[in-house]
Every structure is written in structure tokens, then in C-alpha cells.
Amino acid sequence: MAETQSPDTRNLPTREPVESVCRVTVPEKDLFGEDGLIFRINDMSFYPGKTYMLPEPVAIELKRLIASRQKYDMRILQPTRDVEALRRVAGIHPGVTEDKTSSG
């Protein structure tokens, strides 16, 4: 009678890990209505208005770059400086129009 053995999993063929693919669309226009930017990561260029299927690490970096640019544009469109606090730091009190820090 033949002896039965449990299968040896070390000799089974293994699958290569499949890298996830993500879709990323580069905006055609920026928030000012100007033509979009060309984003570059190493030797790869991503053009405005195009959609790319990218490996996950590259897609994450491209999305980060796009979000960073949009955040920069929003800061220009909606400045959130506290003017009153800046005046206090500079030594200008409400109702005073001249800057005490300037010489002359």
C-alpha cells in the first residue's frame, strides 16, 4: 500500500504579485482657466486633459502633485491672511495708518 503524503506547497508555482493600476486624469485647465500644466515624475510626462492608467505608486504621486497645485491655486484665489493680526505684529494699531517700523 502506497503511503499518501500531504502536498508540498514549496514546489507549487507562485504567481507574481499583480500591481494595482489606477486611473488618473490630468486637469485640462487650472483654476484660473489657463491651460493646464505638464506634470513630470522622473522621466515620465503627463499632459493636460489626458487620462492615464498607472501603477499605484505612480498614480498616488501624480494625484499628490495635482492636489498640491490646486491647493496652491486656491491660496491665490482665497487668501486667508489675518490682516488684523499682521497689523498687531507690525505694531500698527487700528485707526493708525502709518507703519511705525518704517524709518524716515
Buried (B, 14 or more C-beta within 10 A) or exposed (E): EEEEEEEEEEEEEEEEEEEEEBEBBBBEEBEEEEEBBEBEBEEEEBEBEEEBEBEEEBBEBBBEBBEEBEEEBEEEEEEEEEEEEEBEEEEBEEEEEEEEEEEE
